[in-house]
Amino acid sequence: MTNPKAQTTVETLRWRSERLELIDQRVLPAKIECVACDSAASVAQAIRDMVVRGAPAIGCAAAYGVALEALRHRDAGVEPFRAAMAQAFEVLAASRPTAVNLFWALARMRSLIRQSAELLPPELADALLALAHEILAEDVRINRAMGAHGAALLADGARVLTHCNAGALATGGHGTALGVIRSAVEAGKRIQVIADETRPFLQGARLTAWEMVQEQIPVTLITDNMAGFLMSLGEVDAVIVGADRVAANGDVANKIGTYMVAVLARRHGIPFYVACPLSTIDLTIADGGAIPIEERAAAEVTGFRECQWAAHGAKVRNPAFDVTPADLVTALITERGVIHRPDTHAITALMAERPAA
């Protein structure tokens, strides 16, 4: 028996009237608004400002940013076109340093340009837009495949804690961590979600809770510092999170607070799963110590929107991500299958497999 309620209708990104429209995640759940982007610079700004966030969604947006810039200069000469594209790649690459999907998507767009040197700017612009469309559609297919693999790990009636937002809003659709939950619900399993609030940007409270309410999947919101207590009471059966970058050895960079949840899960014997597409795995980085960690503005910690609750003059640290060592990860859930007890050998072997025909 399947549950159609789990079918998501959230469109994080959409192409409309020669522009990229992004759901403005800064104002959810109070209102649903879109930000329209018409250039690489405007897409980069949207990524920096967290209009769009989540590694897969950032990668999709960056691909469209390249395509937008190509369309803007399609009638220029070859040399001006090349100069504009070089600038587009530079501004997009600088938008957020931790999410590896950003660089993965830019590499795919750059590869198409290299392989299409014979095309004139109008033809190349059309080809880049077609590739951006494919990257978006591919992301949804990948999330669906991950969801199917991960759903098998969840028992009927499982109470699943998640941190940050790794749902449709963080991807092209369906989601990574929440995609596993959606797939389990679609398969007829009764899943209850426990959403960490996720300080300081409140992605769990504002976004994960909103997605689950929209789809009538039971969700309980808690503050981040309640997770350990609920685990000690036996009220958490599994933890599933997404990832912004996974090192070759299985160390996972994800939203700040993930490491704390992983330590608590290990203490209480609870499986800790990471749902991530293969594009999030960075084989060029041996371990998590080499993953760049973005530091964001102090204002995100000292208050929210117009309200400031912190004492003026206090110093602030605001790392946006932390790194969870691989030995705390029960399994990585990917579109090609589940890697139990991830390490360099297991990850490299899976990455080397040919995709199923």
Secondary structure, 3 states (H helix, E strand, C coil): CCCHHHCCCCCCEEEECCEEEEECCCCCCCCCCEEEECCHHHHHHHHHCCCCCCHHHHHHHHHHHHHHHHHHCCCCCHHHHHHHHHHHHHHHHCCCCCCHHHHHHHHHHHHHHHHCCCCCHHHHHHHHHHHHHHHHHHHHHHHHHHHHHHHCCCCCCCEEEECCCCCHHHCCCCCCHHHHHHHHHHCCCCCEEEEECCCCCCHHHHHHHHHHHHCCCCEEEECHHHHHHHHHCCCCCEEEECCCEEECCCCEEEECCHHHHHHHHHHCCCCEEEECCHHHEECCCCCHHHCCCCECCCHHHHEECCEECCCCCCCCCCECEEEECHHHCCEEEECCEEEECCCHHHHHHHHHCCCCC
